[in-house]
Amino acid sequence: MKLGKYKHFKGTIVEVIGIALDSETMEEMVVYNHPDPVKGKEGNTLWVRPKKMFLETVEKDGKTMKRFEFIGS
């Protein structure tokens, strides 16, 4: 998986900064910075999401698309 900027299917831009392992399950987790305020949190917060979920496809308005799409380094 490439490090860099990704666009969420809802339009926000995040920056993937690394891959981490869950200490209990050893599941790969994507670590990313959310530069804008989201879900009541200030901007420039770090988030994690299971890699499998980060890379999955979702359906919106009857269209299938990537949850996050790589847009550049």
mmCIF file of the N, C-alpha and C atoms, coordinates in Angstrom:
data_MODEL
# 
_entry.id   MODEL 
# 
loop_
_atom_site.group_PDB 
_atom_site.id 
_atom_site.type_symbol 
_atom_site.label_atom_id 
_atom_site.label_alt_id 
_atom_site.label_comp_id 
_atom_site.label_asym_id 
_atom_site.label_entity_id 
_atom_site.label_seq_id 
_atom_site.pdbx_PDB_ins_code 
_atom_site.Cartn_x 
_atom_site.Cartn_y 
_atom_site.Cartn_z 
_atom_site.occupancy 
_atom_site.B_iso_or_equiv 
_atom_site.pdbx_formal_charge 
_atom_site.auth_seq_id 
_atom_site.auth_comp_id 
_atom_site.auth_asym_id 
_atom_site.auth_atom_id 
_atom_site.pdbx_PDB_model_num 
ATOM 1   N N  . MET A 1 1  ? 0.839   -1.171 0.000  1.00 0.00 ? 1  MET A N  1 
ATOM 2   C CA . MET A 1 1  ? 0.000   0.000  0.000  1.00 0.00 ? 1  MET A CA 1 
ATOM 3   C C  . MET A 1 1  ? 0.892   1.245  0.000  1.00 0.00 ? 1  MET A C  1 
ATOM 4   N N  . LYS A 1 2  ? 0.535   2.202  -0.839 1.00 0.00 ? 2  LYS A N  1 
ATOM 5   C CA . LYS A 1 2  ? 1.334   3.425  -0.954 1.00 0.00 ? 2  LYS A CA 1 
ATOM 6   C C  . LYS A 1 2  ? 1.013   4.401  0.171  1.00 0.00 ? 2  LYS A C  1 
ATOM 7   N N  . LEU A 1 3  ? 2.050   5.054  0.663  1.00 0.00 ? 3  LEU A N  1 
ATOM 8   C CA . LEU A 1 3  ? 1.856   6.161  1.592  1.00 0.00 ? 3  LEU A CA 1 
ATOM 9   C C  . LEU A 1 3  ? 1.526   7.398  0.767  1.00 0.00 ? 3  LEU A C  1 
ATOM 10  N N  . GLY A 1 4  ? 0.766   8.300  1.330  1.00 0.00 ? 4  GLY A N  1 
ATOM 11  C CA . GLY A 1 4  ? 0.426   9.526  0.618  1.00 0.00 ? 4  GLY A CA 1 
ATOM 12  C C  . GLY A 1 4  ? -1.023  9.900  0.816  1.00 0.00 ? 4  GLY A C  1 
ATOM 13  N N  . LYS A 1 5  ? -1.524  10.730 -0.085 1.00 0.00 ? 5  LYS A N  1 
ATOM 14  C CA . LYS A 1 5  ? -2.873  11.276 0.052  1.00 0.00 ? 5  LYS A CA 1 
ATOM 15  C C  . LYS A 1 5  ? -3.910  10.373 -0.610 1.00 0.00 ? 5  LYS A C  1 
ATOM 16  N N  . TYR A 1 6  ? -5.026  10.241 0.091  1.00 0.00 ? 6  TYR A N  1 
ATOM 17  C CA . TYR A 1 6  ? -6.158  9.451  -0.380 1.00 0.00 ? 6  TYR A CA 1 
ATOM 18  C C  . TYR A 1 6  ? -7.422  10.274 -0.239 1.00 0.00 ? 6  TYR A C  1 
ATOM 19  N N  . LYS A 1 7  ? -8.343  10.075 -1.170 1.00 0.00 ? 7  LYS A N  1 
ATOM 20  C CA . LYS A 1 7  ? -9.635  10.755 -1.101 1.00 0.00 ? 7  LYS A CA 1 
ATOM 21  C C  . LYS A 1 7  ? -10.680 9.746  -0.639 1.00 0.00 ? 7  LYS A C  1 
ATOM 22  N N  . HIS A 1 8  ? -11.384 10.104 0.432  1.00 0.00 ? 8  HIS A N  1 
ATOM 23  C CA . HIS A 1 8  ? -12.478 9.281  0.949  1.00 0.00 ? 8  HIS A CA 1 
ATOM 24  C C  . HIS A 1 8  ? -13.659 9.424  0.007  1.00 0.00 ? 8  HIS A C  1 
ATOM 25  N N  . PHE A 1 9  ? -14.474 8.381  -0.103 1.00 0.00 ? 9  PHE A N  1 
ATOM 26  C CA . PHE A 1 9  ? -15.589 8.428  -1.048 1.00 0.00 ? 9  PHE A CA 1 
ATOM 27  C C  . PHE A 1 9  ? -16.581 9.546  -0.728 1.00 0.00 ? 9  PHE A C  1 
ATOM 28  N N  . LYS A 1 10 ? -16.558 10.085 0.497  1.00 0.00 ? 10 LYS A N  1 
ATOM 29  C CA . LYS A 1 10 ? -17.424 11.212 0.839  1.00 0.00 ? 10 LYS A CA 1 
ATOM 30  C C  . LYS A 1 10 ? -16.777 12.555 0.517  1.00 0.00 ? 10 LYS A C  1 
ATOM 31  N N  . GLY A 1 11 ? -15.507 12.524 0.029  1.00 0.00 ? 11 GLY A N  1 
ATOM 32  C CA . GLY A 1 11 ? -14.868 13.743 -0.449 1.00 0.00 ? 11 GLY A CA 1 
ATOM 33  C C  . GLY A 1 11 ? -13.716 14.285 0.363  1.00 0.00 ? 11 GLY A C  1 
ATOM 34  N N  . THR A 1 12 ? -13.538 13.838 1.593  1.00 0.00 ? 12 THR A N  1 
ATOM 35  C CA . THR A 1 12 ? -12.441 14.364 2.388  1.00 0.00 ? 12 THR A CA 1 
ATOM 36  C C  . THR A 1 12 ? -11.104 13.761 1.957  1.00 0.00 ? 12 THR A C  1 
ATOM 37  N N  . ILE A 1 13 ? -10.037 14.496 2.213  1.00 0.00 ? 13 ILE A N  1 
ATOM 38  C CA . ILE A 1 13 ? -8.691  14.055 1.875  1.00 0.00 ? 13 ILE A CA 1 
ATOM 39  C C  . ILE A 1 13 ? -7.960  13.705 3.169  1.00 0.00 ? 13 ILE A C  1 
ATOM 40  N N  . VAL A 1 14 ? -7.279  12.557 3.168  1.00 0.00 ? 14 VAL A N  1 
ATOM 41  C CA . VAL A 1 14 ? -6.478  12.138 4.320  1.00 0.00 ? 14 VAL A CA 1 
ATOM 42  C C  . VAL A 1 14 ? -5.082  11.789 3.826  1.00 0.00 ? 14 VAL A C  1 
ATOM 43  N N  . GLU A 1 15 ? -4.128  11.731 4.758  1.00 0.00 ? 15 GLU A N  1 
ATOM 44  C CA . GLU A 1 15 ? -2.771  11.335 4.391  1.00 0.00 ? 15 GLU A CA 1 
ATOM 45  C C  . GLU A 1 15 ? -2.358  10.105 5.175  1.00 0.00 ? 15 GLU A C  1 
ATOM 46  N N  . VAL A 1 16 ? -2.120  9.014  4.442  1.00 0.00 ? 16 VAL A N  1 
ATOM 47  C CA . VAL A 1 16 ? -1.673  7.771  5.063  1.00 0.00 ? 16 VAL A CA 1 
ATOM 48  C C  . VAL A 1 16 ? -0.196  7.929  5.412  1.00 0.00 ? 16 VAL A C  1 
ATOM 49  N N  . ILE A 1 17 ? 0.125   7.689  6.693  1.00 0.00 ? 17 ILE A N  1 
ATOM 50  C CA . ILE A 1 17 ? 1.501   7.866  7.142  1.00 0.00 ? 17 ILE A CA 1 
ATOM 51  C C  . ILE A 1 17 ? 2.176   6.551  7.507  1.00 0.00 ? 17 ILE A C  1 
ATOM 52  N N  . GLY A 1 18 ? 1.399   5.455  7.566  1.00 0.00 ? 18 GLY A N  1 
ATOM 53  C CA . GLY A 1 18 ? 2.028   4.178  7.864  1.00 0.00 ? 18 GLY A CA 1 
ATOM 54  C C  . GLY A 1 18 ? 1.033   3.062  8.066  1.00 0.00 ? 18 GLY A C  1 
ATOM 55  N N  . ILE A 1 19 ? 1.595   1.874  8.279  1.00 0.00 ? 19 ILE A N  1 
ATOM 56  C CA . ILE A 1 19 ? 0.825   0.680  8.592  1.00 0.00 ? 19 ILE A CA 1 
ATOM 57  C C  . ILE A 1 19 ? 1.285   0.219  9.974  1.00 0.00 ? 19 ILE A C  1 
ATOM 58  N N  . ALA A 1 20 ? 0.342   -0.081 10.842 1.00 0.00 ? 20 ALA A N  1 
ATOM 59  C CA . ALA A 1 20 ? 0.646   -0.565 12.186 1.00 0.00 ? 20 ALA A CA 1 
ATOM 60  C C  . ALA A 1 20 ? -0.001  -1.933 12.369 1.00 0.00 ? 20 ALA A C  1 
ATOM 61  N N  . LEU A 1 21 ? 0.433   -2.634 13.405 1.00 0.00 ? 21 LEU A N  1 
ATOM 62  C CA . LEU A 1 21 ? -0.148  -3.931 13.735 1.00 0.00 ? 21 LEU A CA 1 
ATOM 63  C C  . LEU A 1 21 ? -0.925  -3.819 15.040 1.00 0.00 ? 21 LEU A C  1 
ATOM 64  N N  . ASP A 1 22 ? -2.123  -4.385 15.065 1.00 0.00 ? 22 ASP A N  1 
ATOM 65  C CA . ASP A 1 22 ? -2.882  -4.469 16.300 1.00 0.00 ? 22 ASP A CA 1 
ATOM 66  C C  . ASP A 1 22 ? -2.147  -5.439 17.216 1.00 0.00 ? 22 ASP A C  1 
ATOM 67  N N  . SER A 1 23 ? -1.847  -5.018 18.436 1.00 0.00 ? 23 SER A N  1 
ATOM 68  C CA . SER A 1 23 ? -1.026  -5.820 19.338 1.00 0.00 ? 23 SER A CA 1 
ATOM 69  C C  . SER A 1 23 ? -1.705  -7.119 19.779 1.00 0.00 ? 23 SER A C  1 
ATOM 70  N N  . GLU A 1 24 ? -3.019  -7.180 19.704 1.00 0.00 ? 24 GLU A N  1 
ATOM 71  C CA . GLU A 1 24 ? -3.735  -8.383 20.128 1.00 0.00 ? 24 GLU A CA 1 
ATOM 72  C C  . GLU A 1 24 ? -3.975  -9.352 18.986 1.00 0.00 ? 24 GLU A C  1 
ATOM 73  N N  . THR A 1 25 ? -4.345  -8.813 17.827 1.00 0.00 ? 25 THR A N  1 
ATOM 74  C CA . THR A 1 25 ? -4.749  -9.676 16.714 1.00 0.00 ? 25 THR A CA 1 
ATOM 75  C C  . THR A 1 25 ? -3.724  -9.758 15.589 1.00 0.00 ? 25 THR A C  1 
ATOM 76  N N  . MET A 1 26 ? -2.736  -8.851 15.611 1.00 0.00 ? 26 MET A N  1 
ATOM 77  C CA . MET A 1 26 ? -1.733  -8.724 14.547 1.00 0.00 ? 26 MET A CA 1 
ATOM 78  C C  . MET A 1 26 ? -2.353  -8.275 13.213 1.00 0.00 ? 26 MET A C  1 
ATOM 79  N N  . GLU A 1 27 ? -3.584  -7.780 13.270 1.00 0.00 ? 27 GLU A N  1 
ATOM 80  C CA . GLU A 1 27 ? -4.235  -7.265 12.064 1.00 0.00 ? 27 GLU A CA 1 
ATOM 81  C C  . GLU A 1 27 ? -3.540  -5.980 11.634 1.00 0.00 ? 27 GLU A C  1 
ATOM 82  N N  . GLU A 1 28 ? -3.313  -5.823 10.326 1.00 0.00 ? 28 GLU A N  1 
ATOM 83  C CA . GLU A 1 28 ? -2.713  -4.597 9.806  1.00 0.00 ? 28 GLU A CA 1 
ATOM 84  C C  . GLU A 1 28 ? -3.729  -3.460 9.868  1.00 0.00 ? 28 GLU A C  1 
ATOM 85  N N  . MET A 1 29 ? -3.266  -2.331 10.376 1.00 0.00 ? 29 MET A N  1 
ATOM 86  C CA . MET A 1 29 ? -4.094  -1.138 10.511 1.00 0.00 ? 29 MET A CA 1 
ATOM 87  C C  . MET A 1 29 ? -3.438  0.010  9.744  1.00 0.00 ? 29 MET A C  1 
ATOM 88  N N  . VAL A 1 30 ? -4.233  0.772  9.032  1.00 0.00 ? 30 VAL A N  1 
ATOM 89  C CA . VAL A 1 30 ? -3.742  1.950  8.320  1.00 0.00 ? 30 VAL A CA 1 
ATOM 90  C C  . VAL A 1 30 ? -3.770  3.125  9.291  1.00 0.00 ? 30 VAL A C  1 
ATOM 91  N N  . VAL A 1 31 ? -2.655  3.832  9.380  1.00 0.00 ? 31 VAL A N  1 
ATOM 92  C CA . VAL A 1 31 ? -2.557  5.024  10.235 1.00 0.00 ? 31 VAL A CA 1 
ATOM 93  C C  . VAL A 1 31 ? -2.594  6.230  9.305  1.00 0.00 ? 31 VAL A C  1 
ATOM 94  N N  . TYR A 1 32 ? -3.533  7.127  9.552  1.00 0.00 ? 32 TYR A N  1 
ATOM 95  C CA . TYR A 1 32 ? -3.647  8.285  8.667  1.00 0.00 ? 32 TYR A CA 1 
ATOM 96  C C  . TYR A 1 32 ? -3.982  9.551  9.434  1.00 0.00 ? 32 TYR A C  1 
ATOM 97  N N  . ASN A 1 33 ? -3.560  10.668 8.865  1.00 0.00 ? 33 ASN A N  1 
ATOM 98  C CA . ASN A 1 33 ? -3.825  11.986 9.413  1.00 0.00 ? 33 ASN A CA 1 
ATOM 99  C C  . ASN A 1 33 ? -5.050  12.564 8.722  1.00 0.00 ? 33 ASN A C  1 
ATOM 100 N N  . HIS A 1 34 ? -5.941  13.098 9.531  1.00 0.00 ? 34 HIS A N  1 
ATOM 101 C CA . HIS A 1 34 ? -7.131  13.774 9.001  1.00 0.00 ? 34 HIS A CA 1 
ATOM 102 C C  . HIS A 1 34 ? -6.907  15.257 9.226  1.00 0.00 ? 34 HIS A C  1 
ATOM 103 N N  . PRO A 1 35 ? -6.507  16.013 8.183  1.00 0.00 ? 35 PRO A N  1 
ATOM 104 C CA . PRO A 1 35 ? -6.154  17.426 8.366  1.00 0.00 ? 35 PRO A CA 1 
ATOM 105 C C  . PRO A 1 35 ? -7.316  18.339 8.722  1.00 0.00 ? 35 PRO A C  1 
ATOM 106 N N  . ASP A 1 36 ? -8.528  17.955 8.347  1.00 0.00 ? 36 ASP A N  1 
ATOM 107 C CA . ASP A 1 36 ? -9.698  18.795 8.600  1.00 0.00 ? 36 ASP A CA 1 
ATOM 108 C C  . ASP A 1 36 ? -10.453 18.295 9.830  1.00 0.00 ? 36 ASP A C  1 
ATOM 109 N N  . PRO A 1 37 ? -11.206 19.179 10.488 1.00 0.00 ? 37 PRO A N  1 
ATOM 110 C CA . PRO A 1 37 ? -12.051 18.729 11.601 1.00 0.00 ? 37 PRO A CA 1 
ATOM 111 C C  . PRO A 1 37 ? -13.051 17.680 11.105 1.00 0.00 ? 37 PRO A C  1 
ATOM 112 N N  . VAL A 1 38 ? -13.264 16.653 11.910 1.00 0.00 ? 38 VAL A N  1 
ATOM 113 C CA . VAL A 1 38 ? -14.217 15.587 11.547 1.00 0.00 ? 38 VAL A CA 1 
ATOM 114 C C  . VAL A 1 38 ? -14.764 14.957 12.824 1.00 0.00 ? 38 VAL A C  1 
ATOM 115 N N  . LYS A 1 39 ? -16.033 14.632 12.808 1.00 0.00 ? 39 LYS A N  1 
ATOM 116 C CA . LYS A 1 39 ? -16.706 13.969 13.926 1.00 0.00 ? 39 LYS A CA 1 
ATOM 117 C C  . LYS A 1 39 ? -16.472 14.681 15.261 1.00 0.00 ? 39 LYS A C  1 
ATOM 118 N N  . GLY A 1 40 ? -16.508 16.009 15.227 1.00 0.00 ? 40 GLY A N  1 
ATOM 119 C CA . GLY A 1 40 ? -16.356 16.789 16.449 1.00 0.00 ? 40 GLY A CA 1 
ATOM 120 C C  . GLY A 1 40 ? -14.930 16.920 16.952 1.00 0.00 ? 40 GLY A C  1 
ATOM 121 N N  . LYS A 1 41 ? -13.969 16.411 16.184 1.00 0.00 ? 41 LYS A N  1 
ATOM 122 C CA . LYS A 1 41 ? -12.557 16.498 16.567 1.00 0.00 ? 41 LYS A CA 1 
ATOM 123 C C  . LYS A 1 41 ? -11.891 17.614 15.773 1.00 0.00 ? 41 LYS A C  1 
ATOM 124 N N  . GLU A 1 42 ? -10.827 18.181 16.338 1.00 0.00 ? 42 GLU A N  1 
ATOM 125 C CA . GLU A 1 42 ? -10.078 19.214 15.623 1.00 0.00 ? 42 GLU A CA 1 
ATOM 126 C C  . GLU A 1 42 ? -9.357  18.599 14.439 1.00 0.00 ? 42 GLU A C  1 
ATOM 127 N N  . GLY A 1 43 ? -8.827  19.437 13.569 1.00 0.00 ? 43 GLY A N  1 
ATOM 128 C CA . GLY A 1 43 ? -8.044  18.962 12.443 1.00 0.00 ? 43 GLY A CA 1 
ATOM 129 C C  . GLY A 1 43 ? -6.696  18.420 12.888 1.00 0.00 ? 43 GLY A C  1 
ATOM 130 N N  . ASN A 1 44 ? -6.015  17.758 11.961 1.00 0.00 ? 44 ASN A N  1 
ATOM 131 C CA . ASN A 1 44 ? -4.699  17.155 12.207 1.00 0.00 ? 44 ASN A CA 1 
ATOM 132 C C  . ASN A 1 44 ? -4.731  16.135 13.341 1.00 0.00 ? 44 ASN A C  1 
ATOM 133 N N  . THR A 1 45 ? -5.728  15.252 13.273 1.00 0.00 ? 45 THR A N  1 
ATOM 134 C CA . THR A 1 45 ? -5.818  14.153 14.228 1.00 0.00 ? 45 THR A CA 1 
ATOM 135 C C  . THR A 1 45 ? -5.417  12.860 13.530 1.00 0.00 ? 45 THR A C  1 
ATOM 136 N N  . LEU A 1 46 ? -4.832  11.953 14.286 1.00 0.00 ? 46 LEU A N  1 
ATOM 137 C CA . LEU A 1 46 ? -4.445  10.653 13.741 1.00 0.00 ? 46 LEU A CA 1 
ATOM 138 C C  . LEU A 1 46 ? -5.574  9.654  13.944 1.00 0.00 ? 46 LEU A C  1 
ATOM 139 N N  . TRP A 1 47 ? -5.792  8.858  12.911 1.00 0.00 ? 47 TRP A N  1 
ATOM 140 C CA . TRP A 1 47 ? -6.840  7.852  12.927 1.00 0.00 ? 47 TRP A CA 1 
ATOM 141 C C  . TRP A 1 47 ? -6.246  6.520  12.484 1.00 0.00 ? 47 TRP A C  1 
ATOM 142 N N  . VAL A 1 48 ? -6.884  5.422  12.880 1.00 0.00 ? 48 VAL A N  1 
ATOM 143 C CA . VAL A 1 48 ? -6.516  4.100  12.396 1.00 0.00 ? 48 VAL A CA 1 
ATOM 144 C C  . VAL A 1 48 ? -7.772  3.402  11.905 1.00 0.00 ? 48 VAL A C  1 
ATOM 145 N N  . ARG A 1 49 ? -7.565  2.545  10.940 1.00 0.00 ? 49 ARG A N  1 
ATOM 146 C CA . ARG A 1 49 ? -8.673  1.761  10.385 1.00 0.00 ? 49 ARG A CA 1 
ATOM 147 C C  . ARG A 1 49 ? -8.066  0.457  9.890  1.00 0.00 ? 49 ARG A C  1 
ATOM 148 N N  . PRO A 1 50 ? -8.761  -0.648 10.055 1.00 0.00 ? 50 PRO A N  1 
ATOM 149 C CA . PRO A 1 50 ? -8.230  -1.899 9.510  1.00 0.00 ? 50 PRO A CA 1 
ATOM 150 C C  . PRO A 1 50 ? -7.919  -1.752 8.016  1.00 0.00 ? 50 PRO A C  1 
ATOM 151 N N  . LYS A 1 51 ? -6.760  -2.252 7.619  1.00 0.00 ? 51 LYS A N  1 
ATOM 152 C CA . LYS A 1 51 ? -6.334  -2.132 6.220  1.00 0.00 ? 51 LYS A CA 1 
ATOM 153 C C  . LYS A 1 51 ? -7.375  -2.727 5.279  1.00 0.00 ? 51 LYS A C  1 
ATOM 154 N N  . LYS A 1 52 ? -7.935  -3.864 5.669  1.00 0.00 ? 52 LYS A N  1 
ATOM 155 C CA . LYS A 1 52 ? -8.956  -4.509 4.838  1.00 0.00 ? 52 LYS A CA 1 
ATOM 156 C C  . LYS A 1 52 ? -10.136 -3.566 4.593  1.00 0.00 ? 52 LYS A C  1 
ATOM 157 N N  . MET A 1 53 ? -10.566 -2.861 5.637  1.00 0.00 ? 53 MET A N  1 
ATOM 158 C CA . MET A 1 53 ? -11.677 -1.920 5.500  1.00 0.00 ? 53 MET A CA 1 
ATOM 159 C C  . MET A 1 53 ? -11.257 -0.691 4.691  1.00 0.00 ? 53 MET A C  1 
ATOM 160 N N  . PHE A 1 54 ? -10.050 -0.191 4.936  1.00 0.00 ? 54 PHE A N  1 
ATOM 161 C CA . PHE A 1 54 ? -9.546  0.981  4.210  1.00 0.00 ? 54 PHE A CA 1 
ATOM 162 C C  . PHE A 1 54 ? -9.566  0.737  2.703  1.00 0.00 ? 54 PHE A C  1 
ATOM 163 N N  . LEU A 1 55 ? -9.212  -0.487 2.287  1.00 0.00 ? 55 LEU A N  1 
ATOM 164 C CA . LEU A 1 55 ? -9.089  -0.814 0.865  1.00 0.00 ? 55 LEU A CA 1 
ATOM 165 C C  . LEU A 1 55 ? -10.364 -1.363 0.232  1.00 0.00 ? 55 LEU A C  1 
ATOM 166 N N  . GLU A 1 56 ? -11.415 -1.532 1.017  1.00 0.00 ? 56 GLU A N  1 
ATOM 167 C CA . GLU A 1 56 ? -12.619 -2.149 0.461  1.00 0.00 ? 56 GLU A CA 1 
ATOM 168 C C  . GLU A 1 56 ? -13.392 -1.190 -0.435 1.00 0.00 ? 56 GLU A C  1 
ATOM 169 N N  . THR A 1 57 ? -14.354 -1.748 -1.144 1.00 0.00 ? 57 THR A N  1 
ATOM 170 C CA . THR A 1 57 ? -15.249 -0.940 -1.963 1.00 0.00 ? 57 THR A CA 1 
ATOM 171 C C  . THR A 1 57 ? -16.552 -0.725 -1.205 1.00 0.00 ? 57 THR A C  1 
ATOM 172 N N  . VAL A 1 58 ? -17.208 0.376  -1.514 1.00 0.00 ? 58 VAL A N  1 
ATOM 173 C CA . VAL A 1 58 ? -18.486 0.725  -0.899 1.00 0.00 ? 58 VAL A CA 1 
ATOM 174 C C  . VAL A 1 58 ? -19.469 1.089  -1.999 1.00 0.00 ? 58 VAL A C  1 
ATOM 175 N N  . GLU A 1 59 ? -20.736 1.121  -1.666 1.00 0.00 ? 59 GLU A N  1 
ATOM 176 C CA . GLU A 1 59 ? -21.744 1.517  -2.638 1.00 0.00 ? 59 GLU A CA 1 
ATOM 177 C C  . GLU A 1 59 ? -22.345 2.847  -2.217 1.00 0.00 ? 59 GLU A C  1 
ATOM 178 N N  . LYS A 1 60 ? -22.406 3.770  -3.165 1.00 0.00 ? 60 LYS A N  1 
ATOM 179 C CA . LYS A 1 60 ? -22.999 5.089  -2.919 1.00 0.00 ? 60 LYS A CA 1 
ATOM 180 C C  . LYS A 1 60 ? -23.804 5.494  -4.143 1.00 0.00 ? 60 LYS A C  1 
ATOM 181 N N  . ASP A 1 61 ? -25.049 5.830  -3.932 1.00 0.00 ? 61 ASP A N  1 
ATOM 182 C CA . ASP A 1 61 ? -25.945 6.239  -5.026 1.00 0.00 ? 61 ASP A CA 1 
ATOM 183 C C  . ASP A 1 61 ? -25.970 5.206  -6.141 1.00 0.00 ? 61 ASP A C  1 
ATOM 184 N N  . GLY A 1 62 ? -25.947 3.927  -5.769 1.00 0.00 ? 62 GLY A N  1 
ATOM 185 C CA . GLY A 1 62 ? -26.013 2.847  -6.747 1.00 0.00 ? 62 GLY A CA 1 
ATOM 186 C C  . GLY A 1 62 ? -24.715 2.556  -7.476 1.00 0.00 ? 62 GLY A C  1 
ATOM 187 N N  . LYS A 1 63 ? -23.634 3.250  -7.106 1.00 0.00 ? 63 LYS A N  1 
ATOM 188 C CA . LYS A 1 63 ? -22.331 3.041  -7.744 1.00 0.00 ? 63 LYS A CA 1 
ATOM 189 C C  . LYS A 1 63 ? -21.371 2.390  -6.758 1.00 0.00 ? 63 LYS A C  1 
ATOM 190 N N  . THR A 1 64 ? -20.562 1.478  -7.246 1.00 0.00 ? 64 THR A N  1 
ATOM 191 C CA . THR A 1 64 ? -19.532 0.858  -6.432 1.00 0.00 ? 64 THR A CA 1 
ATOM 192 C C  . THR A 1 64 ? -18.240 1.634  -6.622 1.00 0.00 ? 64 THR A C  1 
ATOM 193 N N  . MET A 1 65 ? -17.587 1.971  -5.502 1.00 0.00 ? 65 MET A N  1 
ATOM 194 C CA . MET A 1 65 ? -16.356 2.737  -5.570 1.00 0.00 ? 65 MET A CA 1 
ATOM 195 C C  . MET A 1 65 ? -15.457 2.355  -4.405 1.00 0.00 ? 65 MET A C  1 
ATOM 196 N N  . LYS A 1 66 ? -14.185 2.753  -4.506 1.00 0.00 ? 66 LYS A N  1 
ATOM 197 C CA . LYS A 1 66 ? -13.258 2.500  -3.421 1.00 0.00 ? 66 LYS A CA 1 
ATOM 198 C C  . LYS A 1 66 ? -13.596 3.403  -2.237 1.00 0.00 ? 66 LYS A C  1 
ATOM 199 N N  . ARG A 1 67 ? -13.454 2.866  -1.016 1.00 0.00 ? 67 ARG A N  1 
ATOM 200 C CA . ARG A 1 67 ? -13.678 3.691  0.180  1.00 0.00 ? 67 ARG A CA 1 
ATOM 201 C C  . ARG A 1 67 ? -12.671 4.846  0.200  1.00 0.00 ? 67 ARG A C  1 
ATOM 202 N N  . PHE A 1 68 ? -11.391 4.528  -0.069 1.00 0.00 ? 68 PHE A N  1 
ATOM 203 C CA . PHE A 1 68 ? -10.336 5.529  -0.184 1.00 0.00 ? 68 PHE A CA 1 
ATOM 204 C C  . PHE A 1 68 ? -9.605  5.295  -1.498 1.00 0.00 ? 68 PHE A C  1 
ATOM 205 N N  . GLU A 1 69 ? -9.377  6.348  -2.259 1.00 0.00 ? 69 GLU A N  1 
ATOM 206 C CA . GLU A 1 69 ? -8.668  6.248  -3.532 1.00 0.00 ? 69 GLU A CA 1 
ATOM 207 C C  . GLU A 1 69 ? -7.370  7.051  -3.468 1.00 0.00 ? 69 GLU A C  1 
ATOM 208 N N  . PHE A 1 70 ? -6.263  6.416  -3.826 1.00 0.00 ? 70 PHE A N  1 
ATOM 209 C CA . PHE A 1 70 ? -4.959  7.081  -3.817 1.00 0.00 ? 70 PHE A CA 1 
ATOM 210 C C  . PHE A 1 70 ? -4.964  8.216  -4.829 1.00 0.00 ? 70 PHE A C  1 
ATOM 211 N N  . ILE A 1 71 ? -4.501  9.394  -4.387 1.00 0.00 ? 71 ILE A N  1 
ATOM 212 C CA . ILE A 1 71 ? -4.460  10.545 -5.302 1.00 0.00 ? 71 ILE A CA 1 
ATOM 213 C C  . ILE A 1 71 ? -3.063  11.143 -5.433 1.00 0.00 ? 71 ILE A C  1 
ATOM 214 N N  . GLY A 1 72 ? -2.091  10.634 -4.697 1.00 0.00 ? 72 GLY A N  1 
ATOM 215 C CA . GLY A 1 72 ? -0.725  11.123 -4.869 1.00 0.00 ? 72 GLY A CA 1 
ATOM 216 C C  . GLY A 1 72 ? 0.098   11.150 -3.599 1.00 0.00 ? 72 GLY A C  1 
ATOM 217 N N  . SER A 1 73 ? 1.386   11.331 -3.797 1.00 0.00 ? 73 SER A N  1 
ATOM 218 C CA . SER A 1 73 ? 2.338   11.348 -2.674 1.00 0.00 ? 73 SER A CA 1 
ATOM 219 C C  . SER A 1 73 ? 2.338   12.675 -1.958 1.00 0.00 ? 73 SER A C  1 
# 
